[in-house]
């Protein structure tokens, strides 16, 4: 047996920053019954620009993911039944990962380097009132 290396363009699995270490950050948030405005975004500061970001509504078992190279304000959504959909900019919205060149005009504030914004769009249904959620970012 051999390792197949023909016809491949490989990208490193994770970014290594100047300090030589890959980056990781995670946390949780509980939204109360009054915290949700559908047109708004929730924002977290990761401390670095993620290559992969996942947000999970653990109460409803809904997960949204953004990977480096995806359009800003989009995501892949997985619901409890296992159905996966691509949520796109201008539709149900999604995740905005800030960098030195990315802004999110919809949120009314710049998603600067290391900041991530998650849409509270009701149809996206990742952030809802009275839900326990977790997030993680890898760089």
Beta strands, then each sheet from edge to edge (+ up, - down):
strand 1: 24-31
strand 2: 41-45
strand 3: 52-57
strand 4: 62-67
strand 5: 75-78
strand 6: 84-87
strand 7: 95-97
strand 8: 115-119
strand 9: 131-138
sheet 1: 1+ 9- 3+ 4- 5+ 6-
sheet 2: 2+ 8- 7+
end
